[in-house]
Amino acid sequence: MDNFHMCPKFESAFELLGKRWTGLIIRTLLGGQKRFSDIAEAIPNMSARMLTERFKELEKAGIVVRKVYPEVPVRIEYELTEKGADLQYAMNEIQKWAEKWS
Amino acid sequence: MDNFHMCPKFESAFELLGKRWTGLIIRTLLGGQKRFSDIAEAIPNMSARMLTERFKELEKAGIVVRKVYPEVPVRIEYELTEKGADLQYAMNEIQKWAEKWS
């Protein structure tokens, strides 16, 4: 019965990570916190609007945090939370599987 | 650049596994091949129509194989392919993550 208990959490995790660009954004942030423009440059095929949308979803899910540094000009960076960084193990396994079987 | 190369395979794997019931169907089949009715009973909230649809997707993706035994009455069972069974590692990691962070 534990299956039924876990199922919604499990599915929502896969649903989130299955969205276009999300995996790549997380992977880029695994290298450390980044500015919006750094990520936009690292993933050139993704529009800025899409990146804004993905960041909102990832912030809401507690995977990414937006840090505002009160400098002049203001500096804004995005960082994985502990929860977000902890996704690396699952992402590595999925990637190994996808690589092996495609 | 390897990131960009892997991305579509990676996303389509997550997309497939993020669909409602798919993870649970695969987990049920990890215990060995089953009849349609066995799985329908194991996941009572899922409709038979939904299970038919999911099996079609999973067969198309090469994750599940439908085996027809020419007995009287005919026996049909569903089994994970090697590719399908190989998903257990990624599924375990996602589940651990979901359990830890929900």
Backbone of each chain as ProteinMPNN parsed JSONL, in Angstrom:
{"seq_chain_A": "MDNFHMCPKFESAFELLGKRWTGLIIRTLLGGQKRFSDIAEAIPNMSARMLTERFKELEKAGIVVRKVYPEVPVRIEYELTEKGADLQYAMNEIQKWAEKWS", "coords_chain_A": {"N_chain_A": [[0.835, -1.211, 0.0], [2.133, 1.052, 0.34], [3.015, 1.956, -2.042], [0.814, 3.353, -3.181], [0.667, 5.477, -1.571], [3.064, 6.835, -2.099], [2.845, 7.47, -4.724], [1.625, 9.997, -5.886], [3.508, 12.028, -5.206], [5.765, 11.087, -6.413], [5.005, 11.03, -9.103], [4.563, 13.774, -9.52], [7.09, 14.767, -9.241], [8.39, 13.646, -11.461], [6.856, 14.797, -13.439], [7.426, 17.513, -13.249], [10.188, 17.513, -13.792], [10.179, 16.571, -16.321], [9.489, 18.62, -17.959], [10.135, 20.758, -20.694], [13.432, 21.939, -20.958], [13.831, 22.092, -18.203], [15.444, 20.126, -16.914], [17.902, 20.71, -18.002], [18.346, 23.324, -17.116], [18.54, 22.876, -14.364], [20.773, 21.23, -14.364], [22.697, 23.023, -15.297], [22.765, 24.802, -13.167], [23.796, 23.16, -11.22], [26.465, 23.495, -11.357], [26.944, 25.683, -9.814], [25.806, 28.897, -8.442], [24.095, 31.203, -10.626], [23.745, 34.017, -12.868], [20.794, 35.252, -14.491], [21.366, 35.863, -17.175], [23.651, 34.326, -17.607], [22.666, 31.744, -17.665], [20.852, 31.889, -19.732], [22.649, 32.275, -21.793], [24.023, 29.873, -21.711], [22.158, 28.08, -22.568], [21.244, 28.396, -25.428], [19.081, 27.946, -27.194], [16.769, 28.294, -25.809], [14.158, 30.535, -25.005], [14.16, 33.804, -23.389], [11.807, 34.343, -22.126], [10.77, 31.822, -21.665], [12.693, 30.872, -19.885], [12.227, 32.537, -17.697], [9.681, 31.656, -16.975], [10.202, 28.963, -16.29], [11.947, 29.328, -14.145], [10.187, 30.443, -12.304], [8.459, 28.278, -11.821], [10.299, 26.48, -10.737], [11.189, 27.828, -8.497], [8.815, 27.941, -7.055], [8.502, 25.252, -6.545], [10.463, 24.9, -4.741], [13.02, 24.338, -5.551], [14.808, 25.984, -6.752], [16.372, 29.018, -5.723], [16.008, 32.536, -5.673], [18.341, 34.996, -5.529], [18.883, 38.197, -4.329], [21.212, 40.675, -4.587], [22.003, 43.564, -2.951], [23.467, 45.585, -4.603], [25.022, 48.183, -6.597], [24.908, 48.299, -9.981], [21.93, 46.436, -9.028], [22.348, 42.992, -8.24], [21.271, 39.896, -9.381], [20.943, 36.537, -8.664], [20.605, 33.029, -9.37], [20.118, 30.061, -7.588], [20.521, 26.62, -6.765], [18.482, 25.088, -4.301], [19.008, 23.077, -1.326], [17.341, 20.926, -1.641], [17.015, 21.05, -4.401], [19.643, 20.609, -5.344], [19.934, 18.055, -4.547], [18.689, 16.581, -6.411], [20.462, 15.669, -8.256], [21.294, 12.984, -8.186], [19.133, 11.381, -8.99], [18.802, 12.508, -11.503], [21.174, 11.828, -12.752], [20.861, 9.047, -12.897], [18.605, 8.757, -14.568], [19.641, 9.901, -16.836], [21.726, 8.144, -17.455], [20.218, 5.901, -18.044], [18.725, 6.846, -20.248], [20.774, 7.323, -22.034], [21.84, 4.799, -22.376], [19.751, 3.389, -23.566], [18.835, 4.659, -25.867]], "CA_chain_A": [[0.0, 0.0, 0.0], [3.049, 2.179, 0.352], [3.011, 2.426, -3.431], [-0.25, 4.323, -3.438], [1.018, 6.646, -0.799], [4.163, 7.551, -2.74], [2.611, 7.724, -6.132], [1.46, 11.375, -6.348], [4.776, 12.763, -5.06], [6.641, 10.516, -7.418], [4.567, 11.516, -10.416], [4.73, 15.209, -9.691], [8.525, 14.99, -9.447], [8.689, 13.335, -12.86], [6.17, 15.765, -14.297], [8.202, 18.755, -13.198], [11.492, 17.336, -14.438], [9.956, 16.242, -17.728], [9.192, 19.819, -18.755], [11.214, 21.189, -21.582], [14.521, 22.775, -20.446], [14.003, 22.069, -16.748], [16.611, 19.312, -16.571], [19.114, 21.419, -18.431], [18.516, 24.462, -16.193], [19.05, 22.336, -13.093], [22.149, 20.77, -14.571], [23.559, 24.206, -15.391], [22.905, 25.35, -11.809], [24.607, 22.255, -10.385], [27.821, 24.041, -11.401], [27.036, 26.857, -8.941], [24.776, 29.904, -8.717], [24.308, 31.882, -11.908], [22.827, 35.081, -13.261], [19.836, 34.927, -15.544], [22.023, 35.936, -18.492], [24.588, 33.196, -17.73], [21.91, 30.547, -18.039], [20.331, 32.151, -21.077], [23.764, 32.048, -22.728], [24.401, 28.453, -21.677], [21.101, 27.321, -23.247], [20.875, 29.415, -26.422], [17.821, 27.682, -27.906], [15.64, 28.597, -24.929], [13.877, 31.971, -24.965], [14.217, 34.425, -22.067], [10.479, 34.212, -21.537], [10.687, 30.443, -21.178], [13.543, 30.749, -18.702], [11.497, 33.206, -16.606], [8.591, 30.755, -16.588], [10.797, 27.799, -15.625], [12.456, 29.76, -12.837], [9.035, 30.6, -11.404], [8.02, 26.925, -11.429], [11.325, 25.851, -9.896], [11.151, 28.528, -7.201], [7.594, 27.501, -6.379], [8.732, 23.87, -6.115], [11.536, 24.891, -3.736], [14.221, 23.735, -6.145], [15.715, 27.099, -7.055], [16.115, 30.237, -4.96], [16.445, 33.756, -6.36], [19.056, 35.812, -4.546], [19.046, 39.585, -4.756], [22.316, 41.327, -3.892], [21.743, 45.005, -3.042], [24.623, 46.331, -5.084], [24.633, 49.114, -7.653], [23.49, 47.923, -10.112], [21.506, 45.272, -8.269], [22.769, 41.724, -8.853], [20.314, 38.827, -9.077], [21.458, 35.228, -9.077], [19.746, 31.876, -9.098], [20.911, 28.986, -6.98], [19.744, 25.451, -6.336], [18.356, 24.836, -2.87], [19.522, 21.745, -0.986], [16.389, 20.025, -2.31], [17.313, 21.069, -5.84], [20.943, 19.975, -5.588], [19.753, 16.642, -4.236], [18.138, 15.927, -7.613], [21.518, 15.217, -9.161], [21.425, 11.522, -8.22], [18.06, 10.889, -9.856], [19.049, 12.969, -12.865], [22.252, 10.994, -13.303], [20.333, 7.71, -13.224], [17.75, 8.887, -15.749], [20.502, 10.162, -17.978], [22.407, 6.876, -17.779], [19.211, 5.049, -18.687], [18.391, 7.403, -21.566], [21.949, 7.154, -22.874], [22.007, 3.371, -22.648], [18.654, 2.784, -24.303], [18.331, 5.443, -27.016]], "C_chain_A": [[0.862, 1.25, 0.0], [3.153, 2.793, -1.052], [2.02, 3.556, -3.657], [0.034, 5.616, -2.715], [2.055, 7.489, -1.53], [3.806, 8.1, -4.115], [2.464, 9.199, -6.542], [2.746, 12.196, -6.277], [5.735, 12.379, -6.18], [6.291, 11.054, -8.806], [4.794, 13.006, -10.58], [6.208, 15.558, -9.854], [8.891, 14.743, -10.905], [8.058, 14.354, -13.809], [6.962, 17.069, -14.388], [9.484, 18.62, -14.023], [11.366, 16.995, -15.913], [9.665, 17.459, -18.59], [10.417, 20.265, -19.54], [12.137, 22.191, -20.875], [14.785, 22.606, -18.945], [15.257, 21.289, -16.336], [17.909, 20.041, -16.874], [19.39, 22.626, -17.533], [19.105, 23.962, -14.869], [20.5, 21.891, -13.247], [23.135, 21.939, -14.654], [23.813, 24.788, -13.991], [23.677, 24.434, -10.864], [26.071, 22.715, -10.36], [27.991, 25.279, -10.52], [26.015, 27.916, -9.319], [25.131, 30.759, -9.921], [23.342, 33.055, -12.058], [21.894, 34.562, -14.342], [20.553, 34.85, -16.901], [23.027, 34.799, -18.698], [23.856, 31.949, -18.227], [21.343, 30.699, -19.439], [21.42, 31.885, -22.118], [24.125, 30.569, -22.825], [23.394, 27.59, -22.449], [20.518, 28.213, -24.35], [19.547, 29.17, -27.133], [16.578, 28.023, -27.081], [15.416, 30.105, -24.882], [13.952, 32.494, -23.533], [12.867, 34.277, -21.361], [10.286, 32.818, -20.93], [11.505, 30.271, -19.9], [12.863, 31.391, -17.482], [10.408, 32.288, -16.061], [9.132, 29.549, -15.789], [11.319, 28.165, -14.242], [11.313, 29.9, -11.842], [8.551, 29.241, -10.908], [9.01, 26.296, -10.446], [11.424, 26.531, -8.525], [9.961, 28.045, -6.382], [7.765, 26.08, -5.815], [9.854, 23.775, -5.071], [12.836, 24.302, -4.232], [15.282, 24.802, -6.429], [15.358, 28.266, -6.151], [16.741, 31.419, -5.71], [17.09, 34.642, -5.313], [19.305, 37.21, -5.097], [20.158, 40.215, -3.923], [22.155, 42.834, -4.064], [23.005, 45.793, -3.389], [24.122, 47.367, -6.084], [25.497, 48.811, -8.881], [23.179, 46.628, -9.338], [21.908, 43.981, -9.001], [21.785, 40.648, -8.416], [20.9, 37.513, -9.558], [20.5, 34.119, -8.65], [20.612, 30.732, -8.609], [19.991, 27.8, -6.681], [19.649, 25.454, -4.814], [18.989, 23.466, -2.587], [18.642, 20.681, -1.668], [16.687, 19.913, -3.807], [18.609, 20.325, -6.155], [20.843, 18.457, -5.401], [19.144, 15.856, -5.417], [19.209, 15.32, -8.499], [21.606, 13.693, -9.281], [20.371, 10.901, -9.143], [18.332, 11.283, -11.314], [20.163, 12.164, -13.535], [21.731, 9.623, -13.718], [19.461, 7.748, -14.478], [18.616, 9.103, -16.997], [21.245, 8.893, -18.419], [21.447, 5.965, -18.543], [18.934, 5.537, -20.119], [19.549, 7.186, -22.546], [22.092, 5.693, -23.31], [20.97, 2.87, -23.651], [18.151, 3.582, -25.505], [19.084, 5.06, -28.287]], "O_chain_A": [[0.398, 2.351, -0.296], [3.353, 3.998, -1.206], [2.351, 4.582, -4.25], [-0.309, 6.703, -3.18], [1.943, 8.714, -1.577], [4.397, 9.069, -4.592], [3.136, 9.618, -7.484], [3.039, 12.973, -7.186], [6.402, 13.214, -6.791], [7.161, 11.473, -9.57], [5.176, 13.461, -11.658], [6.546, 16.532, -10.528], [9.614, 15.533, -11.513], [8.635, 14.722, -14.832], [7.135, 17.64, -15.465], [9.818, 19.483, -14.834], [12.331, 17.115, -16.668], [9.598, 17.351, -19.815], [11.558, 20.155, -19.091], [11.676, 23.161, -20.273], [15.869, 22.95, -18.473], [16.035, 21.752, -15.501], [18.872, 19.993, -16.109], [20.546, 22.917, -17.226], [20.043, 24.549, -14.33], [21.34, 22.139, -12.381], [24.256, 21.859, -14.151], [24.925, 25.209, -13.673], [24.159, 24.881, -9.823], [26.821, 22.364, -9.449], [29.075, 25.863, -10.484], [25.419, 27.848, -10.394], [26.303, 31.008, -10.204], [22.268, 33.079, -11.456], [22.174, 33.567, -15.011], [20.368, 33.902, -17.664], [23.237, 34.355, -19.827], [24.348, 31.21, -19.08], [21.351, 29.757, -20.232], [21.148, 31.34, -23.188], [24.49, 30.078, -23.893], [23.733, 26.506, -22.924], [19.409, 28.726, -24.205], [18.943, 30.12, -27.63], [15.465, 28.038, -27.607], [16.369, 30.871, -24.735], [13.824, 31.728, -22.578], [12.808, 34.106, -20.143], [9.723, 32.66, -19.846], [11.071, 29.612, -18.955], [12.919, 30.853, -16.376], [10.234, 32.158, -14.849], [8.58, 29.178, -14.753], [11.154, 27.408, -13.286], [11.446, 29.524, -10.677], [8.267, 29.07, -9.723], [8.619, 25.668, -9.461], [11.709, 25.88, -7.52], [10.075, 27.775, -5.186], [7.241, 25.755, -4.75], [10.154, 22.687, -4.578], [13.656, 23.826, -3.447], [16.484, 24.547, -6.354], [14.186, 28.485, -5.843], [17.824, 31.322, -6.287], [16.457, 35.0, -4.32], [19.862, 37.38, -6.182], [20.06, 40.282, -2.698], [22.166, 43.334, -5.189], [23.531, 46.556, -2.578], [22.929, 47.419, -6.382], [26.706, 49.039, -8.84], [24.075, 45.839, -9.042], [21.817, 43.897, -10.226], [21.497, 40.504, -7.228], [21.305, 37.387, -10.714], [19.712, 34.259, -7.715], [21.69, 30.469, -9.141], [18.812, 27.984, -6.377], [20.614, 25.782, -4.123], [19.447, 22.786, -3.505], [19.136, 19.683, -2.192], [16.62, 18.832, -4.393], [18.677, 19.528, -7.091], [21.578, 17.689, -6.021], [19.101, 14.626, -5.404], [18.9, 14.539, -9.398], [21.948, 13.168, -10.34], [20.667, 10.027, -9.958], [18.117, 10.493, -12.233], [20.1, 11.86, -14.727], [22.113, 9.098, -14.764], [19.565, 6.877, -15.342], [18.344, 8.552, -18.064], [21.369, 8.617, -19.612], [21.81, 5.347, -19.544], [18.912, 4.75, -21.066], [19.337, 6.904, -23.725], [22.421, 5.4, -24.46], [21.275, 2.023, -24.491], [17.14, 3.215, -26.103], [18.808, 5.606, -29.356]]}, "seq_chain_B": "MDNFHMCPKFESAFELLGKRWTGLIIRTLLGGQKRFSDIAEAIPNMSARMLTERFKELEKAGIVVRKVYPEVPVRIEYELTEKGADLQYAMNEIQKWAEKWS", "coords_chain_B": {"N_chain_B": [[28.899, 20.683, -24.501], [27.741, 18.31, -24.642], [25.587, 18.194, -22.987], [23.467, 19.366, -24.47], [23.117, 17.575, -26.399], [22.174, 15.332, -24.973], [19.826, 16.209, -23.896], [17.076, 16.026, -25.184], [16.457, 13.235, -25.11], [16.603, 12.745, -22.42], [14.613, 14.45, -21.425], [12.372, 13.316, -22.675], [12.267, 10.863, -21.465], [11.67, 11.564, -18.808], [9.234, 12.777, -19.256], [7.589, 10.711, -20.13], [7.621, 9.037, -17.857], [6.488, 10.69, -16.053], [3.816, 10.657, -16.476], [0.494, 10.08, -15.367], [0.004, 7.221, -13.391], [1.924, 5.699, -14.721], [4.428, 5.218, -13.461], [3.644, 3.634, -11.36], [2.538, 1.411, -12.645], [4.83, 0.364, -13.87], [6.311, -0.205, -11.587], [4.712, -2.174, -10.469], [5.002, -4.173, -12.364], [7.67, -4.74, -12.035], [7.749, -6.703, -10.218], [7.405, -8.989, -11.667], [5.978, -10.671, -14.589], [2.593, -9.919, -15.53], [-0.992, -10.401, -15.691], [-3.458, -8.414, -17.397], [-5.684, -8.036, -15.733], [-4.574, -8.503, -13.225], [-2.994, -6.275, -12.801], [-4.842, -4.24, -12.992], [-6.282, -4.817, -10.705], [-4.338, -4.395, -8.779], [-4.012, -1.685, -8.855], [-6.397, -0.025, -8.012], [-7.655, 2.477, -8.369], [-7.291, 3.269, -10.949], [-8.659, 3.386, -14.201], [-9.763, 0.772, -16.486], [-9.618, 1.547, -19.104], [-7.72, 3.544, -19.036], [-5.497, 2.032, -18.286], [-5.16, 0.436, -20.547], [-4.441, 2.398, -22.383], [-2.025, 3.327, -21.267], [-0.471, 1.007, -21.395], [-0.217, 0.787, -24.149], [1.356, 3.036, -24.735], [3.647, 2.377, -23.291], [4.434, 0.027, -24.496], [5.022, 0.974, -27.041], [7.176, 2.559, -26.413], [8.993, 0.651, -25.899], [9.219, -0.436, -23.386], [7.494, -2.121, -22.149], [6.362, -5.421, -22.87], [3.923, -7.271, -24.621], [2.663, -10.383, -24.086], [1.416, -13.154, -25.72], [-0.138, -16.105, -24.957], [-0.866, -19.042, -26.531], [-3.201, -20.535, -25.421], [-6.158, -22.251, -24.262], [-8.647, -20.807, -22.461], [-7.168, -18.061, -24.334], [-4.158, -16.684, -23.039], [-2.98, -13.647, -21.887], [-0.196, -11.759, -21.105], [1.667, -9.164, -19.492], [4.914, -7.809, -19.592], [7.94, -6.417, -18.324], [10.43, -5.172, -20.513], [14.0, -5.599, -20.995], [14.996, -3.059, -21.095], [12.9, -1.719, -19.825], [12.95, -2.872, -17.234], [15.325, -1.911, -16.403], [14.825, 0.612, -15.619], [14.442, 0.7, -12.931], [16.444, 1.674, -11.247], [16.654, 4.456, -11.646], [14.041, 5.085, -10.931], [14.0, 4.391, -8.255], [15.758, 6.304, -7.224], [14.418, 8.72, -7.753], [12.191, 8.293, -6.223], [13.275, 8.162, -3.655], [14.163, 10.778, -3.453], [11.721, 12.184, -3.658], [10.439, 11.24, -1.404], [12.092, 12.131, 0.625], [11.907, 14.894, 0.414], [9.264, 15.749, 0.506]], "CA_chain_B": [[27.895, 20.521, -25.555], [27.12, 17.015, -24.431], [24.292, 18.501, -22.381], [22.446, 19.637, -25.473], [22.915, 16.316, -27.078], [21.399, 14.415, -24.144], [18.611, 16.805, -23.385], [15.772, 15.52, -25.622], [16.248, 11.863, -24.6], [16.426, 12.903, -20.996], [13.279, 15.028, -21.201], [11.282, 12.427, -23.059], [12.186, 9.831, -20.422], [10.933, 12.131, -17.674], [7.859, 13.047, -19.681], [6.888, 9.431, -20.127], [7.49, 8.526, -16.494], [5.689, 11.619, -15.274], [2.385, 10.471, -16.742], [-0.261, 9.473, -14.273], [-0.031, 5.76, -13.265], [2.998, 4.979, -15.406], [5.415, 4.743, -12.495], [3.04, 2.561, -10.567], [2.435, 0.238, -13.528], [6.173, -0.203, -14.003], [6.678, -0.796, -10.306], [3.96, -3.42, -10.296], [5.606, -5.169, -13.261], [9.009, -5.109, -11.543], [7.551, -7.947, -9.463], [7.225, -10.115, -12.58], [4.932, -10.448, -15.6], [1.249, -9.939, -14.951], [-2.152, -10.238, -16.571], [-4.132, -7.116, -17.345], [-6.565, -7.961, -14.557], [-3.745, -8.423, -12.011], [-2.546, -4.89, -12.629], [-6.048, -3.459, -12.703], [-6.612, -5.046, -9.288], [-3.292, -3.828, -7.919], [-4.139, -0.221, -8.897], [-7.859, 0.038, -8.152], [-8.186, 3.799, -8.762], [-7.043, 3.494, -12.375], [-9.667, 2.714, -15.033], [-9.237, -0.19, -17.458], [-9.32, 2.302, -20.326], [-6.434, 4.206, -18.787], [-4.441, 1.016, -18.303], [-4.961, 0.09, -21.96], [-3.714, 3.511, -23.001], [-0.658, 3.334, -20.737], [0.235, -0.146, -21.959], [0.135, 1.115, -25.542], [2.495, 3.968, -24.701], [4.827, 1.687, -22.774], [4.867, -0.914, -25.546], [5.609, 1.799, -28.1], [8.474, 3.027, -25.914], [9.881, -0.511, -25.717], [9.399, -0.656, -21.95], [6.652, -3.268, -21.806], [6.031, -6.3, -23.998], [2.664, -7.992, -24.446], [2.917, -11.771, -24.487], [0.174, -13.904, -25.943], [0.058, -17.55, -24.838], [-1.964, -19.674, -27.273], [-3.891, -21.559, -24.634], [-7.612, -22.078, -24.321], [-8.698, -19.545, -23.215], [-5.877, -17.411, -24.573], [-3.645, -15.949, -21.868], [-2.158, -12.491, -22.289], [0.489, -11.169, -19.96], [2.529, -8.012, -19.777], [6.198, -7.983, -18.924], [8.933, -5.38, -18.628], [11.59, -5.548, -21.311], [15.24, -5.312, -20.266], [14.995, -1.594, -21.02], [11.932, -1.332, -18.803], [13.416, -3.287, -15.905], [16.491, -1.083, -16.112], [14.344, 1.882, -15.055], [14.257, 0.644, -11.48], [17.45, 2.465, -10.515], [16.214, 5.856, -11.705], [12.803, 5.22, -10.18], [14.352, 4.38, -6.833], [16.369, 7.586, -6.841], [13.362, 9.747, -7.746], [11.332, 8.032, -5.074], [14.018, 8.593, -2.459], [14.137, 12.249, -3.446], [10.353, 12.634, -3.382], [10.142, 10.89, -0.018], [12.906, 12.986, 1.501], [11.623, 16.33, 0.298], [7.841, 16.124, 0.464]], "C_chain_B": [[27.16, 19.188, -25.431], [25.735, 17.172, -23.794], [23.193, 18.616, -23.425], [22.11, 18.381, -26.245], [21.987, 15.4, -26.269], [19.986, 14.898, -23.852], [17.287, 16.2, -23.878], [15.474, 14.114, -25.109], [15.88, 11.913, -23.131], [15.015, 13.418, -20.691], [12.179, 14.06, -21.585], [11.157, 11.271, -22.068], [11.374, 10.35, -19.231], [9.467, 12.361, -18.021], [7.019, 11.769, -19.613], [6.595, 8.975, -18.694], [6.654, 9.443, -15.609], [4.189, 11.467, -15.498], [1.714, 9.697, -15.621], [-0.315, 7.949, -14.439], [1.178, 5.036, -13.86], [4.014, 4.399, -14.42], [4.897, 3.539, -11.715], [2.882, 1.266, -11.386], [3.808, -0.439, -13.638], [6.597, -0.867, -12.694], [5.96, -2.122, -10.061], [4.588, -4.526, -11.148], [7.03, -5.556, -12.85], [8.938, -6.395, -10.717], [7.333, -9.168, -10.354], [6.06, -9.877, -13.528], [3.548, -10.685, -15.015], [0.187, -9.894, -16.047], [-2.714, -8.824, -16.407], [-4.92, -6.993, -16.037], [-5.778, -7.898, -13.246], [-3.359, -6.973, -11.729], [-3.727, -4.002, -12.305], [-6.437, -3.613, -11.225], [-5.6, -4.39, -8.345], [-3.403, -2.304, -7.836], [-5.611, 0.121, -9.064], [-8.401, 1.4, -8.608], [-8.033, 4.085, -10.254], [-8.091, 2.727, -13.192], [-8.998, 1.744, -16.01], [-8.847, 0.525, -18.75], [-7.962, 2.984, -20.211], [-5.284, 3.202, -18.854], [-4.132, 0.58, -19.743], [-4.105, 1.144, -22.654], [-2.241, 3.515, -22.557], [0.157, 2.164, -21.299], [0.655, 0.136, -23.395], [1.352, 2.028, -25.599], [3.775, 3.243, -24.29], [5.348, 0.641, -23.761], [5.598, -0.16, -26.66], [7.016, 2.259, -27.699], [9.441, 1.874, -25.66], [10.121, -0.856, -24.256], [8.619, -1.891, -21.487], [6.44, -4.114, -23.055], [4.777, -7.107, -23.634], [2.884, -9.414, -24.947], [1.594, -12.537, -24.583], [0.49, -15.395, -25.89], [-1.125, -18.251, -25.484], [-2.565, -20.854, -26.519], [-5.389, -21.37, -24.853], [-8.144, -21.989, -22.885], [-7.31, -18.899, -23.337], [-5.444, -16.621, -23.328], [-2.733, -14.844, -22.375], [-1.503, -11.912, -21.051], [1.411, -10.041, -20.412], [3.791, -8.142, -18.946], [7.103, -6.792, -19.251], [9.992, -5.964, -19.55], [12.835, -5.294, -20.454], [15.354, -3.797, -20.063], [14.061, -1.1, -19.913], [12.414, -1.666, -17.399], [14.582, -2.418, -15.45], [16.094, 0.292, -15.548], [14.31, 1.885, -13.532], [15.246, 1.513, -10.718], [17.055, 3.939, -10.479], [14.951, 6.049, -10.867], [13.055, 5.212, -8.673], [14.911, 5.722, -6.377], [15.316, 8.695, -6.773], [12.472, 9.54, -6.516], [12.004, 8.461, -3.771], [13.961, 10.115, -2.328], [12.744, 12.747, -3.037], [9.981, 12.379, -1.923], [10.857, 11.834, 0.946], [12.384, 14.415, 1.546], [10.151, 16.691, 0.263], [7.312, 16.337, 1.879]], "O_chain_B": [[26.107, 18.976, -26.033], [24.832, 16.373, -24.041], [22.119, 18.032, -23.277], [20.978, 18.165, -26.678], [21.104, 14.76, -26.84], [19.078, 14.108, -23.596], [16.437, 15.882, -23.047], [14.343, 13.834, -24.712], [14.973, 11.222, -22.667], [14.32, 12.894, -19.82], [11.158, 13.982, -20.901], [10.06, 10.755, -21.855], [10.499, 9.654, -18.714], [8.579, 12.167, -17.192], [5.897, 11.763, -19.106], [5.474, 8.584, -18.367], [6.171, 9.034, -14.553], [3.386, 12.077, -14.792], [2.291, 8.791, -15.02], [-0.645, 7.454, -15.516], [1.425, 3.876, -13.531], [4.409, 3.239, -14.532], [5.617, 2.575, -11.454], [3.073, 0.167, -10.865], [3.923, -1.659, -13.513], [7.171, -1.956, -12.697], [6.534, -3.065, -9.516], [4.694, -5.671, -10.71], [7.536, -6.594, -13.277], [9.942, -7.087, -10.54], [7.102, -10.267, -9.849], [5.244, -8.984, -13.301], [3.354, -11.524, -14.135], [0.426, -9.424, -17.159], [-2.469, -8.146, -15.409], [-4.834, -5.987, -15.333], [-6.245, -7.315, -12.268], [-3.392, -6.51, -10.589], [-3.637, -3.119, -11.452], [-6.866, -2.654, -10.583], [-5.949, -3.901, -7.27], [-2.945, -1.698, -6.867], [-6.031, 0.519, -10.15], [-9.492, 1.468, -9.173], [-8.598, 5.056, -10.758], [-8.375, 1.563, -12.91], [-7.814, 1.88, -16.32], [-7.872, 0.158, -19.406], [-7.169, 3.0, -21.153], [-4.226, 3.494, -19.413], [-2.971, 0.381, -20.101], [-3.18, 0.83, -23.402], [-1.335, 3.686, -23.373], [1.331, 2.321, -21.635], [1.754, -0.232, -23.809], [2.261, 1.823, -26.403], [4.842, 3.463, -24.863], [6.552, 0.403, -23.848], [6.641, -0.594, -27.149], [7.92, 2.338, -28.531], [10.58, 2.097, -25.251], [11.117, -1.499, -23.925], [9.027, -2.6, -20.568], [6.35, -3.586, -24.164], [4.606, -7.554, -22.5], [3.251, -9.619, -26.104], [0.786, -12.554, -23.655], [1.291, -15.892, -26.681], [-2.262, -18.083, -25.044], [-2.447, -22.008, -26.931], [-5.821, -20.446, -25.542], [-8.103, -22.981, -22.157], [-6.41, -19.166, -22.541], [-6.259, -15.982, -22.662], [-1.835, -15.077, -23.184], [-2.176, -11.61, -20.065], [1.86, -9.99, -21.557], [3.759, -8.524, -17.776], [7.025, -6.232, -20.345], [10.402, -7.113, -19.387], [12.728, -4.828, -19.319], [15.754, -3.326, -18.999], [14.395, -0.181, -19.165], [12.302, -0.849, -16.485], [14.792, -2.218, -14.254], [16.944, 1.036, -15.059], [14.167, 2.938, -12.911], [14.917, 2.035, -9.652], [17.111, 4.587, -9.434], [14.809, 7.056, -10.174], [12.405, 5.934, -7.917], [14.588, 6.213, -5.296], [15.322, 9.509, -5.849], [12.06, 10.498, -5.863], [11.369, 9.051, -2.898], [13.742, 10.659, -1.245], [12.612, 13.619, -2.178], [9.302, 13.187, -1.289], [10.291, 12.272, 1.947], [12.416, 15.065, 2.59], [9.817, 17.848, 0.01], [6.136, 16.657, 2.056]]}, "name": "protein", "num_of_chains": 2, "seq": "MDNFHMCPKFESAFELLGKRWTGLIIRTLLGGQKRFSDIAEAIPNMSARMLTERFKELEKAGIVVRKVYPEVPVRIEYELTEKGADLQYAMNEIQKWAEKWSMDNFHMCPKFESAFELLGKRWTGLIIRTLLGGQKRFSDIAEAIPNMSARMLTERFKELEKAGIVVRKVYPEVPVRIEYELTEKGADLQYAMNEIQKWAEKWS"}
